Amino acid sequence: MNLATISLGYLRARSLSTVLNVLLLALGVATITLLLLTTSQLEERMQRDARGIDLVVGAKGSPMQIILSSIYHLDVPTGNISWKQAQEVARHRAVKKTIPLALGDNYRGFRIVGTNHDYVAHYGARLAQGELWQAPLDAVLGSEVAATTGLAVGATFAGAHGLGGRAGEHMHDDKPYRVVGVLAPSGTVVDRIVLTDVASLWAVHADQHDIKDVARIAELLSDDEKELTALLVQYATPLAAAMLPRYINQNSDMQAASPAYETARLFNIIGVGVDVLRGFALVLVFAAGLSVFIALYNALNERRYDLAVMRTLGASPARLMLLMLFEGLLLALVGAVLGIVLGHALTELLGFALAQAKQVTVTGWAWVNAELWLVVMALAVGVVAALLPAWRAYRTDVAATLARG
């Protein structure tokens, strides 16, 4: 009989202990896998969404809230800013380009974002159907919006006031949107929003006017009545990073927020919780290693006579040592593989829950190279746990053991 057959037979004979050891190790590996997949995807997604945006200008308040609401569409805005002041920022010599954003409504939990065509171009999004909006109340759907709602080109829908998609929100039934385009999946924030012209949001919320001609809304409203939620800014020169935020904060009612700084601060905050969970997972892995050690050590005491018989039948000390090491490696390998599969399954479930909440999504159908190190770590735990039992098996005193029976 070979090593594999002997080891499998013994582990099968003690199935309860084997299953518990494997599950304990698998839980630790699954937790670390979940953290690796989630943090890597979120970090990559957030960096991709913020790429090319040097500054976000919004109403005074929390800089992080400005970034989360304007770039990632995960929070509520701090307020509105004057269209006139936003135009002054756009004309500043330190500014290369600006992209306006107007928020305030949603459709079934997906945010309706008023902007211009530069926003679509900035994220490299392509049309899957139809065309981009050309007039107020034309709407272009992100791929996730179209897939979830079932809307297609030519369909109409009414937006709801607010950003949460909660029941009982005021509906703007008198000014429905018409779908003119659907975007192809881009892996960016545009996948989960509805895009339209800034003037669409002005028209929908201009309750003080009886607007019949929506196409002329920009002409009918005075400059003081026009508002934006935020302005995405690209610098014209590296020196702008030193002067423009200070200029905006000191000379206007607006606030400048740096996506790079606020995103780094966000991940530092999240990192504390991730480190705690990672530490808990490592404790589980260590406990699994200790459990494997105890199991193999007890198994050695139970099998001393069997091992001595194997020696008399021609098995070398090295072969008995390899037998114990193989059992430790086998338990570790099964636990590692099961843990990685479980970690991917949990990540997919988390991604489904986030998708239902209209948040940044993650997927379990991804791979992180660090998972290979997880397997190596698990195998190392199995080897270390089996070393002492293996060494004792190597040094088995055949005569004394057989004499004791």
C-alpha positions as CSV (number, residue, x, y, z in Angstrom):
1,M,0.0,0.0,0.0
2,N,1.2,3.5,-0.7
3,L,1.3,6.5,1.6
4,A,-1.9,8.1,0.1
5,T,-3.9,4.9,0.6
6,I,-2.8,4.5,4.2
7,S,-3.3,8.1,5.1
8,L,-6.8,8.3,3.5
9,G,-7.8,5.1,5.2
10,Y,-6.8,6.4,8.6
11,L,-8.4,9.9,8.2
12,R,-11.6,8.2,7.0
13,A,-11.6,6.1,10.1
14,R,-11.6,9.3,12.2
15,S,-13.9,11.2,10.0
16,L,-15.3,13.6,12.7
17,S,-11.9,14.8,13.8
18,T,-10.8,15.1,10.2
19,V,-13.8,17.2,9.2
20,L,-13.5,19.5,12.2
21,N,-9.8,20.1,11.5
22,V,-10.5,20.8,7.8
23,L,-13.4,23.1,8.6
24,L,-11.4,25.1,11.1
25,L,-8.6,25.7,8.6
26,A,-11.1,26.4,5.8
27,L,-12.9,29.1,7.8
28,G,-9.6,31.0,8.4
29,V,-8.6,30.7,4.8
30,A,-12.1,31.7,3.6
31,T,-12.1,34.8,5.8
32,I,-8.7,36.0,4.5
33,T,-9.8,35.2,0.9
34,L,-13.0,37.3,1.3
35,L,-10.9,40.2,2.6
36,L,-8.4,39.9,-0.2
37,L,-11.0,39.8,-2.9
38,T,-13.2,42.5,-1.5
39,T,-10.5,45.0,-0.6
40,S,-8.5,44.5,-3.9
41,Q,-11.7,45.0,-6.0
42,L,-13.0,47.9,-4.1
43,E,-9.6,49.7,-4.2
44,E,-9.2,49.0,-7.9
45,R,-12.8,50.2,-8.6
46,M,-12.5,53.3,-6.5
47,Q,-9.1,54.2,-8.0
48,R,-10.5,53.7,-11.5
49,D,-13.6,55.9,-10.8
50,A,-11.4,58.7,-9.4
51,R,-8.7,58.5,-12.1
52,G,-8.3,61.8,-14.0
53,I,-10.2,63.8,-11.4
54,D,-7.9,66.2,-9.6
55,L,-10.4,68.1,-7.5
56,V,-14.1,68.1,-6.7
57,V,-15.8,71.3,-5.8
58,G,-19.0,71.1,-3.8
59,A,-21.0,72.9,-1.0
60,K,-19.2,73.4,2.3
61,G,-19.2,70.4,4.5
62,S,-17.3,67.2,4.8
63,P,-14.7,66.7,2.1
64,M,-15.1,63.0,2.2
65,Q,-18.8,63.3,1.8
66,I,-18.3,65.5,-1.3
67,I,-16.0,62.8,-2.8
68,L,-18.3,59.9,-1.9
69,S,-21.4,61.6,-3.3
70,S,-19.9,63.1,-6.4
71,I,-17.4,60.5,-7.7
72,Y,-18.7,57.2,-6.3
73,H,-22.4,58.2,-5.8
74,L,-22.4,56.4,-2.4
75,D,-23.4,59.3,-0.1
76,V,-25.7,62.3,-0.1
77,P,-24.3,65.6,-1.3
78,T,-23.4,68.4,1.2
79,G,-25.7,70.8,-0.7
80,N,-25.8,72.7,-3.9
81,I,-23.4,75.3,-5.4
82,S,-24.0,78.4,-7.4
83,W,-23.9,77.8,-11.2
84,K,-22.4,81.3,-11.5
85,Q,-19.5,80.5,-9.1
86,A,-19.0,77.2,-10.8
87,Q,-18.5,79.0,-14.1
88,E,-15.9,81.2,-12.4
89,V,-13.9,78.1,-11.4
90,A,-14.2,76.7,-14.9
91,R,-12.7,79.9,-16.3
92,H,-9.8,79.9,-13.8
93,R,-6.3,79.8,-15.4
94,A,-5.4,76.8,-13.3
95,V,-8.3,74.7,-14.6
96,K,-7.9,72.6,-17.7
97,K,-11.5,71.1,-17.8
98,T,-14.5,70.9,-15.6
99,I,-17.5,68.5,-15.6
100,P,-20.7,69.7,-13.9
101,L,-22.9,67.3,-11.9
102,A,-26.5,67.9,-10.8
103,L,-28.0,65.4,-8.4
104,G,-31.3,65.1,-6.5
105,D,-33.4,62.4,-8.0
106,N,-33.4,58.6,-8.5
107,Y,-35.1,55.9,-10.4
108,R,-35.7,52.7,-8.4
109,G,-32.6,53.5,-6.3
110,F,-30.4,54.3,-9.3
111,R,-29.2,58.0,-9.2
112,I,-30.2,60.3,-12.0
113,V,-27.1,62.4,-12.7
114,G,-27.2,65.6,-14.7
115,T,-24.0,66.3,-16.6
116,N,-22.5,66.7,-20.1
117,H,-21.0,64.4,-22.7
118,D,-17.5,64.9,-21.3
119,Y,-18.5,62.7,-18.3
120,V,-19.2,59.7,-20.5
121,A,-16.0,60.3,-22.5
122,H,-14.0,60.7,-19.2
123,Y,-14.8,57.1,-18.2
124,G,-14.4,55.7,-21.7
125,A,-18.0,54.4,-21.8
126,R,-19.5,53.3,-25.1
127,L,-23.0,53.1,-26.3
128,A,-24.6,49.7,-26.6
129,Q,-27.9,51.1,-28.0
130,G,-29.2,54.4,-29.2
131,E,-27.4,57.7,-28.7
132,L,-26.4,60.2,-26.0
133,W,-28.9,62.7,-24.8
134,Q,-29.4,65.8,-26.9
135,A,-32.1,67.6,-25.0
136,P,-33.5,68.0,-21.5
137,L,-35.3,64.9,-20.2
138,D,-33.4,62.6,-22.6
139,A,-31.8,59.8,-20.5
140,V,-29.0,57.4,-21.1
141,L,-28.9,54.3,-18.8
142,G,-25.9,52.6,-17.4
143,S,-25.6,48.9,-18.1
144,E,-26.6,47.8,-14.6
145,V,-29.6,50.2,-14.6
146,A,-30.8,48.8,-17.9
147,A,-30.3,45.1,-16.8
148,T,-32.1,45.7,-13.5
149,T,-35.0,47.8,-14.6
150,G,-35.6,46.2,-18.1
151,L,-35.8,49.7,-19.7
152,A,-34.7,50.0,-23.3
153,V,-34.4,52.8,-25.9
154,G,-37.8,54.4,-26.4
155,A,-39.1,53.7,-22.9
156,T,-40.2,56.4,-20.5
157,F,-40.0,56.7,-16.8
158,A,-40.5,59.2,-14.0
159,G,-37.8,60.1,-11.5
160,A,-38.4,60.2,-7.8
161,H,-37.2,63.0,-5.5
162,G,-34.2,62.0,-3.3
163,L,-31.3,59.6,-3.7
164,G,-32.4,56.6,-1.6
165,G,-35.0,54.9,-3.7
166,R,-37.3,54.6,-0.7
167,A,-41.0,54.0,-0.9
168,G,-43.2,57.1,-0.6
169,E,-40.8,59.5,-2.3
170,H,-42.3,62.3,-4.4
171,M,-42.6,61.3,-8.0
172,H,-42.0,63.7,-10.9
173,D,-44.8,62.2,-13.0
174,D,-45.4,65.5,-14.8
175,K,-41.9,65.5,-16.4
176,P,-41.0,61.9,-17.5
177,Y,-37.7,61.0,-19.0
178,R,-37.3,59.3,-22.4
179,V,-34.6,56.7,-22.8
180,V,-32.5,57.5,-25.8
181,G,-29.4,55.3,-25.2
182,V,-28.0,52.4,-23.1
183,L,-24.3,52.2,-22.3
184,A,-22.2,49.1,-22.6
185,P,-20.6,47.7,-19.4
186,S,-17.5,49.7,-18.5
187,G,-16.6,48.5,-15.0
188,T,-17.0,52.1,-13.7
189,V,-19.5,54.2,-11.8
190,V,-21.4,55.0,-15.0
191,D,-22.7,51.4,-15.0
192,R,-25.1,52.1,-12.1
193,I,-26.4,55.6,-12.8
194,V,-28.9,57.3,-15.2
195,L,-27.3,60.1,-17.2
196,T,-29.0,63.2,-18.5
197,D,-28.5,66.9,-19.2
198,V,-28.0,69.3,-16.2
199,A,-31.0,71.2,-17.5
200,S,-33.2,68.1,-16.9
201,L,-32.7,68.4,-13.2
202,W,-33.4,72.2,-13.4
203,A,-36.6,71.5,-15.3
204,V,-37.8,68.8,-12.9
205,H,-37.2,71.0,-9.8
206,A,-38.3,74.4,-11.2
207,D,-41.5,74.3,-9.2
208,Q,-41.7,78.1,-9.1
209,H,-42.1,78.2,-12.9
210,D,-44.9,76.9,-15.1
211,I,-42.5,75.5,-17.7
212,K,-44.1,74.4,-20.9
213,D,-41.0,74.4,-23.1
214,V,-38.5,72.3,-21.3
215,A,-36.0,72.7,-24.1
216,R,-35.6,76.4,-23.1
217,I,-35.3,75.8,-19.4
218,A,-31.7,77.2,-19.3
219,E,-32.9,80.5,-20.9
220,L,-36.0,80.7,-18.7
221,L,-34.1,80.4,-15.4
222,S,-31.9,83.3,-14.1
223,D,-28.3,82.6,-13.2
224,D,-29.2,82.8,-9.5
225,E,-31.8,80.1,-9.9
226,K,-29.4,77.7,-11.6
227,E,-27.5,75.3,-9.2
228,L,-25.1,72.4,-9.5
229,T,-24.3,69.7,-7.0
230,A,-20.6,69.5,-7.7
231,L,-17.9,70.3,-10.3
232,L,-15.2,67.7,-11.3
233,V,-12.0,69.5,-12.0
234,Q,-8.8,68.7,-14.0
235,Y,-5.8,70.8,-13.3
236,A,-4.1,72.7,-16.1
237,T,-0.7,72.6,-14.4
238,P,0.8,70.7,-11.4
239,L,1.1,74.1,-9.5
240,A,-2.7,74.2,-9.5
241,A,-2.8,71.6,-6.7
242,A,-1.2,74.1,-4.4
243,M,-3.2,77.2,-5.3
244,L,-6.6,76.3,-6.6
245,P,-8.1,74.5,-3.5
246,R,-7.0,77.4,-1.3
247,Y,-8.4,80.0,-3.7
248,I,-11.8,78.2,-3.8
249,N,-12.1,77.7,-0.1
250,Q,-11.2,81.3,0.8
251,N,-12.9,83.2,-2.0
252,S,-16.3,81.4,-2.5
253,D,-19.1,79.6,-0.7
254,M,-17.8,76.4,-2.1
255,Q,-15.4,73.8,-0.8
256,A,-12.6,71.9,-2.7
257,A,-11.9,68.3,-1.9
258,S,-9.0,66.2,-3.2
259,P,-10.1,62.7,-4.4
260,A,-6.5,61.3,-3.9
261,Y,-6.3,62.5,-0.3
262,E,-9.8,61.6,0.8
263,T,-9.7,58.1,-0.9
264,A,-6.4,57.4,0.9
265,R,-8.0,58.5,4.2
266,L,-11.0,56.3,3.6
267,F,-8.9,53.2,3.0
268,N,-6.9,54.0,6.1
269,I,-10.2,54.0,8.1
270,I,-11.4,50.8,6.4
271,G,-8.0,49.3,6.9
272,V,-8.4,49.2,10.7
273,G,-11.5,47.0,10.4
274,V,-9.8,44.9,7.7
275,D,-6.8,44.3,9.9
276,V,-8.9,43.2,12.8
277,L,-10.7,40.7,10.6
278,R,-7.5,39.5,9.1
279,G,-6.0,39.0,12.6
280,F,-9.1,37.0,13.5
281,A,-8.6,34.8,10.4
282,L,-5.0,34.2,11.3
283,V,-6.0,33.2,14.8
284,L,-8.4,30.6,13.1
285,V,-5.6,29.3,10.9
286,F,-3.3,29.1,14.0
287,A,-6.0,27.3,15.9
288,A,-6.4,24.9,13.0
289,G,-2.7,24.2,12.9
290,L,-2.8,23.5,16.7
291,S,-5.8,21.2,16.2
292,V,-4.0,19.3,13.4
293,F,-1.0,18.9,15.6
294,I,-3.1,17.5,18.5
295,A,-4.9,15.2,16.2
296,L,-1.7,13.8,14.6
297,Y,0.0,13.6,18.0
298,N,-2.8,11.6,19.5
299,A,-3.0,9.5,16.3
300,L,0.7,8.7,16.8
301,N,0.1,7.4,20.3
302,E,-2.8,5.3,19.0
303,R,-0.8,3.9,16.1
304,R,2.6,3.3,17.7
305,Y,2.0,-0.5,17.5
306,D,0.8,-0.3,13.9
307,L,3.9,1.8,13.0
308,A,6.1,-0.7,14.7
309,V,4.5,-3.6,12.7
310,M,5.1,-1.6,9.5
311,R,8.7,-1.3,10.5
312,T,9.0,-5.1,10.9
313,L,7.4,-5.5,7.4
314,G,10.1,-3.4,5.8
315,A,9.0,0.2,6.1
316,S,11.9,2.5,6.8
317,P,11.9,5.2,9.5
318,A,11.9,7.9,6.8
319,R,8.8,6.3,5.3
320,L,6.9,6.5,8.6
321,M,8.0,10.1,9.0
322,L,6.8,10.9,5.5
323,L,3.5,9.2,6.3
324,M,2.8,11.7,9.2
325,L,3.9,14.7,7.1
326,F,1.7,13.6,4.3
327,E,-1.3,13.4,6.5
328,G,-0.6,16.9,7.8
329,L,-0.2,18.2,4.2
330,L,-3.3,16.4,3.1
331,L,-5.4,18.0,5.8
332,A,-3.9,21.4,5.1
333,L,-4.4,21.1,1.3
334,V,-8.1,20.1,1.6
335,G,-8.7,22.9,4.1
336,A,-7.0,25.5,1.9
337,V,-8.9,24.5,-1.3
338,L,-12.2,24.4,0.6
339,G,-11.4,27.7,2.2
340,I,-10.6,29.5,-1.1
341,V,-13.8,28.1,-2.7
342,L,-15.8,29.2,0.3
343,G,-14.2,32.6,0.3
344,H,-15.1,33.1,-3.4
345,A,-18.7,32.0,-2.7
346,L,-19.0,34.4,0.2
347,T,-17.6,37.3,-2.0
348,E,-20.1,36.5,-4.7
349,L,-22.9,36.6,-2.1
350,L,-21.6,40.0,-0.8
351,G,-21.5,41.3,-4.3
352,F,-25.1,40.3,-4.8
353,A,-26.1,42.1,-1.6
354,L,-24.2,45.2,-2.7
355,A,-25.8,45.1,-6.1
356,Q,-29.3,44.9,-4.5
357,A,-28.4,48.0,-2.5
358,K,-27.2,49.8,-5.7
359,Q,-23.6,50.1,-4.2
360,V,-20.2,49.4,-5.6
361,T,-20.2,45.7,-6.5
362,V,-17.6,43.0,-6.1
363,T,-17.5,39.5,-7.6
364,G,-16.4,36.1,-6.5
365,W,-15.3,35.3,-10.1
366,A,-12.0,37.0,-9.7
367,W,-8.6,35.9,-8.7
368,V,-5.9,37.6,-6.5
369,N,-2.3,36.3,-6.8
370,A,-2.0,36.5,-3.0
371,E,-4.4,33.5,-2.8
372,L,-1.5,31.4,-3.9
373,W,0.4,32.5,-0.7
374,L,-2.7,31.5,1.3
375,V,-2.3,27.9,0.0
376,V,1.4,28.0,0.8
377,M,0.7,29.3,4.3
378,A,-1.9,26.6,4.9
379,L,0.5,23.9,3.7
380,A,3.2,25.3,5.9
381,V,0.8,25.1,8.9
382,G,0.1,21.5,8.0
383,V,3.9,20.7,7.8
384,V,4.7,22.5,11.1
385,A,1.8,20.7,12.9
386,A,3.0,17.3,11.6
387,L,6.8,17.8,12.3
388,L,6.9,16.6,15.9
389,P,4.6,13.6,15.4
390,A,6.6,12.8,12.2
391,W,9.9,13.0,14.2
392,R,8.5,10.7,16.9
393,A,7.4,8.2,14.3
394,Y,10.9,8.3,12.8
395,R,12.4,7.5,16.2
396,T,9.9,4.7,17.0
397,D,11.6,1.9,19.1
398,V,10.3,-1.2,17.3
399,A,11.3,-3.8,19.9
400,A,10.0,-1.8,22.9
401,T,6.7,-1.0,21.2
402,L,6.1,-4.6,20.1
403,A,7.0,-5.8,23.6
404,R,4.4,-3.6,25.2
405,G,1.8,-4.7,22.7
